């Protein structure tokens, strides 16, 4: 796992405190969302996975993965942290030449998830929450769906209920992770691109990665 260091930069701003307060209210609403109503919406929308793998590959495929999910995949595969997950390419540089970015993405080989092998998911039992609930997601409690050829197909009550429970659990986890990240986040003076390394901010703190990893950093 990348080294965790003490927070760098400036303390939390009033804007950050306000955002955390908003997230806490979102968390309260997420925990009280009706599973039965959400399951009904999923049934109305319809979905039945066809195993096409289109969500596992492609240039736009980018799977957010949290630290606890990375560890689960590590335990199942024996791979290192860096082999499981990589920093996003989007971020900003500081004055010391470090590239700052948020959270982690599941590692890829070319345009495909590195765990999509032979047309199947090699980590299916421990796949991230975003994969378990695809193509659905919740936007402040509202059911949304990404593009998927399996939408509109018949889904039974049991599967709709299962997805509803997973979606609510995912939304709660995402909000909790965001709160933890913001509570640990410290802002920094921006600067020109450099070669010092990558700093990843996540729910567990600040991680510094060697400079040879940051060549692909892109300004937001």
C-alpha positions as CSV (number, residue, x, y, z in Angstrom):
1,X,0.0,0.0,0.0
2,X,1.3,3.5,-0.7
3,X,2.7,5.4,2.2
4,X,0.1,7.3,4.3
5,X,1.5,10.7,5.5
6,X,0.1,13.5,7.6
7,X,-2.1,16.0,5.8
8,X,-0.2,18.6,3.8
9,X,-1.2,22.2,3.0
10,X,-3.8,24.5,4.5
11,X,-6.6,23.7,7.0
12,X,-10.2,23.1,6.1
13,X,-12.1,26.1,4.7
14,X,-15.6,27.3,5.6
15,X,-16.7,26.1,2.2
16,X,-15.3,22.6,3.0
17,X,-17.1,22.6,6.4
18,X,-20.4,23.6,4.6
19,X,-19.9,20.8,2.1
20,X,-19.3,18.2,4.8
21,X,-22.5,19.4,6.5
22,X,-24.4,18.9,3.2
23,X,-23.0,15.4,2.9
24,X,-24.1,14.5,6.4
25,X,-27.7,15.5,5.5
26,X,-27.4,13.5,2.3
27,X,-26.2,10.5,4.4
28,X,-29.2,10.8,6.7
29,X,-31.6,10.8,3.7
30,X,-29.7,7.9,2.1
31,X,-30.1,5.7,5.2
32,X,-33.8,6.3,5.3
33,X,-34.5,5.7,1.6
34,X,-37.3,3.1,0.9
35,X,-35.9,-0.1,-0.4
36,X,-39.4,-1.2,-1.5
37,X,-40.0,1.9,-3.6
38,X,-36.5,1.8,-5.1
39,X,-37.1,-1.9,-6.1
40,X,-40.3,-0.9,-7.7
41,X,-38.5,1.7,-9.8
42,X,-35.9,-0.9,-10.9
43,X,-38.7,-3.3,-11.9
44,X,-40.3,-0.5,-14.0
45,X,-37.0,0.3,-15.7
46,X,-36.1,-3.3,-16.3
47,X,-32.7,-5.0,-16.4
48,X,-31.2,-8.4,-17.1
49,X,-27.4,-8.7,-17.5
50,X,-26.4,-10.3,-20.8
51,X,-22.8,-10.8,-19.9
52,X,-21.6,-8.8,-22.9
53,X,-18.7,-7.2,-21.0
54,X,-19.2,-3.8,-22.5
55,X,-19.1,-2.2,-19.1
56,X,-15.7,-3.8,-18.4
57,X,-13.9,-2.4,-21.4
58,X,-13.7,0.8,-23.5
59,X,-11.9,4.1,-23.3
60,X,-14.5,5.6,-21.0
61,X,-14.4,2.7,-18.6
62,X,-13.2,4.0,-15.2
63,X,-14.2,2.2,-12.0
64,X,-14.0,4.1,-8.7
65,X,-12.7,1.8,-6.0
66,X,-12.4,2.6,-2.3
67,X,-9.5,1.4,0.0
68,X,-11.5,-1.3,1.6
69,X,-12.5,-2.7,-1.8
70,X,-8.8,-2.6,-2.9
71,X,-7.9,-4.7,0.2
72,X,-10.6,-7.3,-0.6
73,X,-9.2,-7.7,-4.1
74,X,-5.7,-7.9,-2.8
75,X,-6.7,-10.7,-0.4
76,X,-8.5,-12.6,-3.2
77,X,-5.7,-12.3,-5.8
78,X,-2.4,-11.8,-3.9
79,X,-1.7,-8.7,-6.0
80,X,-0.1,-5.6,-4.6
81,X,-2.1,-2.3,-4.1
82,X,-0.5,-0.8,-7.2
83,X,-1.4,-3.8,-9.3
84,X,-5.1,-3.5,-8.2
85,X,-5.6,0.2,-8.4
86,X,-4.1,3.4,-9.9
87,X,-4.6,7.1,-9.3
88,X,-6.9,8.9,-11.7
89,X,-5.3,11.0,-14.4
90,X,-7.3,14.1,-13.5
91,X,-6.0,16.5,-10.8
92,X,-3.9,19.5,-10.1
93,X,-0.2,20.3,-9.4
94,X,1.2,22.0,-6.3
95,X,4.1,24.4,-6.1
96,X,6.5,21.6,-5.0
97,X,5.9,19.6,-8.2
98,X,3.5,17.0,-6.8
99,X,0.4,16.0,-8.7
100,X,-2.7,15.8,-6.5
101,X,-5.7,13.6,-7.3
102,X,-8.7,12.0,-5.5
103,X,-9.4,8.4,-4.7
104,X,-8.4,5.3,-6.9
105,X,-9.5,3.6,-10.1
106,X,-9.4,-0.1,-10.8
107,X,-6.3,-0.9,-12.9
108,X,-6.7,-1.3,-16.7
109,X,-4.7,-3.0,-19.4
110,X,-5.3,-0.9,-22.5
111,X,-8.9,0.0,-22.6
112,X,-10.1,-3.0,-20.5
113,X,-10.3,-3.7,-16.8
114,X,-7.2,-5.8,-15.9
115,X,-9.6,-8.3,-14.3
116,X,-11.7,-8.8,-17.4
117,X,-10.1,-12.1,-18.6
118,X,-11.4,-14.4,-21.3
119,X,-14.8,-12.7,-21.4
120,X,-15.5,-13.0,-17.6
121,X,-14.7,-11.1,-14.4
122,X,-11.8,-12.7,-12.6
123,X,-12.7,-11.1,-9.3
124,X,-16.5,-11.4,-9.5
125,X,-17.0,-12.4,-5.8
126,X,-15.1,-9.3,-4.6
127,X,-15.8,-6.9,-7.5
128,X,-16.4,-3.2,-6.4
129,X,-19.9,-1.9,-5.5
130,X,-20.0,0.1,-8.7
131,X,-19.7,-3.1,-10.7
132,X,-22.3,-4.9,-8.6
133,X,-24.9,-2.3,-9.2
134,X,-24.2,-1.3,-12.8
135,X,-25.8,0.2,-14.8
136,X,-27.8,1.7,-11.9
137,X,-26.7,4.5,-9.6
138,X,-28.4,6.9,-7.2
139,X,-28.1,10.7,-7.6
140,X,-29.2,12.1,-4.2
141,X,-31.7,9.2,-4.0
142,X,-32.9,9.4,-7.5
143,X,-32.5,6.2,-9.6
144,X,-30.4,6.8,-12.7
145,X,-28.9,4.4,-15.2
146,X,-25.9,4.4,-17.5
147,X,-26.1,3.3,-21.1
148,X,-26.5,-0.5,-21.2
149,X,-28.0,-2.9,-23.8
150,X,-29.6,-4.9,-20.9
151,X,-31.9,-2.1,-19.8
152,X,-35.6,-2.6,-20.4
153,X,-35.4,-6.4,-20.0
154,X,-37.7,-8.2,-17.5
155,X,-36.4,-8.4,-13.9
156,X,-37.9,-10.5,-11.1
157,X,-38.9,-9.1,-7.7
158,X,-36.1,-10.8,-5.9
159,X,-33.4,-9.4,-8.1
160,X,-34.9,-5.9,-8.1
161,X,-34.9,-6.0,-4.3
162,X,-31.3,-7.2,-4.2
163,X,-30.2,-4.4,-6.5
164,X,-32.2,-1.8,-4.4
165,X,-30.4,-2.9,-1.2
166,X,-27.0,-2.8,-2.9
167,X,-27.7,0.6,-4.4
168,X,-28.6,2.1,-1.1
169,X,-25.6,0.5,0.6
170,X,-23.4,1.9,-2.2
171,X,-24.8,5.4,-1.8
172,X,-24.2,5.3,2.0
173,X,-20.7,4.1,1.5
174,X,-19.9,6.7,-1.2
175,X,-21.2,9.5,1.1
176,X,-19.3,8.2,4.1
177,X,-16.1,7.9,2.0
178,X,-16.6,11.5,0.7
179,X,-17.0,12.8,4.3
180,X,-13.9,11.0,5.5
181,X,-11.9,12.3,2.5
182,X,-13.0,15.9,3.0
183,X,-12.3,15.8,6.8
184,X,-8.7,14.8,6.0
185,X,-8.2,16.9,2.9
186,X,-5.9,19.9,3.1
187,X,-5.8,22.5,0.3
188,X,-2.5,23.5,-1.3
189,X,-1.1,26.3,-3.4
190,X,-1.3,25.4,-7.1
191,X,1.8,25.4,-9.3
192,X,3.3,24.3,-12.7
193,X,3.7,20.6,-13.6
194,X,6.7,18.9,-11.9
195,X,8.2,15.5,-11.3
196,X,8.1,15.0,-7.5
197,X,5.4,12.4,-7.5
198,X,1.6,11.8,-7.1
199,X,-0.3,12.6,-3.9
200,X,-3.6,10.7,-3.7
201,X,-6.2,12.0,-1.3
202,X,-8.7,9.4,-0.1
203,X,-10.8,8.5,3.0
204,X,-7.8,7.2,4.9
205,X,-5.6,10.3,4.3
206,X,-2.8,11.3,2.0
207,X,-0.7,8.8,0.0
208,X,2.6,9.7,-1.8
209,X,3.5,7.7,-4.9
210,X,6.9,7.7,-6.7
211,X,7.5,10.3,-9.4
212,X,7.8,7.7,-12.2
213,X,4.0,7.2,-11.9
214,X,2.9,10.8,-12.6
215,X,3.8,11.3,-16.2
216,X,0.2,10.9,-17.3
217,X,-1.2,13.5,-14.9
218,X,-3.8,15.8,-16.5
219,X,-5.0,19.1,-15.3
220,X,-8.6,19.3,-14.3
